[in-house]
């Protein structure tokens, strides 16, 4: 099982003109991505690790165009 270790981070930019402080991590945490599993299947794990406030939504048209 080959993995790629990377650092992941999110940026809350839904309204870039609001001057509030968002609780973003100072240093991105590491996450291991498995080369043998499709990235779309691993996104939920990354989202959970980051405790990101935005929902993950999948559109079927975006999936079919990327394959």
Backbone torsions as a table, in degrees:
resi	resn	phi	psi	omega
1	UNK	NA	110.8	179.4
2	UNK	-90.5	132.8	179.3
3	UNK	-125.7	154.9	174.7
4	UNK	-118.2	121.0	178.1
5	UNK	-92.2	125.7	179.0
6	UNK	-136.3	166.9	175.6
7	UNK	-103.7	136.2	-175.7
8	UNK	-121.5	146.3	-179.7
9	UNK	-156.6	150.3	176.2
10	UNK	-115.5	159.0	177.2
11	UNK	-128.9	119.0	178.0
12	UNK	-80.0	103.4	-177.4
13	UNK	-130.0	31.0	-179.0
14	UNK	-65.5	-29.2	175.3
15	UNK	-138.2	91.0	-173.5
16	UNK	-67.8	-11.6	-178.0
17	UNK	-95.3	-1.7	176.5
18	UNK	-83.8	129.5	-177.4
19	UNK	-100.3	68.6	175.5
20	UNK	-119.7	164.0	-177.4
21	UNK	-97.2	115.7	179.4
22	UNK	-93.6	142.2	-179.1
23	UNK	-78.1	73.8	178.4
24	UNK	-94.1	147.0	-179.3
25	UNK	-65.3	143.1	178.6
26	UNK	-70.9	-43.0	178.0
27	UNK	-121.6	125.8	-177.7
28	UNK	-61.0	133.5	178.7
29	UNK	-74.2	151.6	177.2
30	UNK	-77.0	149.9	177.4
31	UNK	-143.7	135.7	179.5
32	UNK	-94.6	119.4	175.8
33	UNK	-99.5	132.7	179.8
34	UNK	-87.5	124.9	-179.2
35	UNK	-65.2	-23.2	-175.8
36	UNK	-91.3	-2.0	179.4
37	UNK	-115.9	136.5	-179.9
38	UNK	-58.7	140.5	-178.0
39	UNK	-57.9	-38.2	-179.0
40	UNK	-60.3	-28.8	178.8
41	UNK	-80.1	-13.8	-178.7
42	UNK	-101.6	-8.9	-177.0
43	UNK	-62.4	-37.5	-179.9
44	UNK	-59.9	-38.6	177.9
45	UNK	-66.2	-39.5	177.5
46	UNK	-65.6	-43.6	179.9
47	UNK	-60.7	-42.4	179.8
48	UNK	-66.9	-42.2	178.8
49	UNK	-59.0	-42.6	-177.1
50	UNK	-78.9	-16.2	-174.0
51	UNK	52.5	43.5	-178.2
52	UNK	-66.7	139.7	-176.0
53	UNK	-76.4	-19.1	-177.3
54	UNK	-89.9	146.9	180.0
55	UNK	-77.3	148.8	174.1
56	UNK	-91.8	122.5	177.2
57	UNK	-123.2	140.7	179.7
58	UNK	-113.5	132.8	176.6
59	UNK	-108.0	131.8	-177.1
60	UNK	-64.5	-32.7	179.7
61	UNK	-69.1	-31.2	178.8
62	UNK	-74.7	-31.0	178.3
63	UNK	-70.7	-42.9	-177.1
64	UNK	-69.6	-31.5	-179.4
65	UNK	-76.2	-21.6	-178.4
66	UNK	-89.5	-8.2	-178.2
67	UNK	-86.1	NA	NA
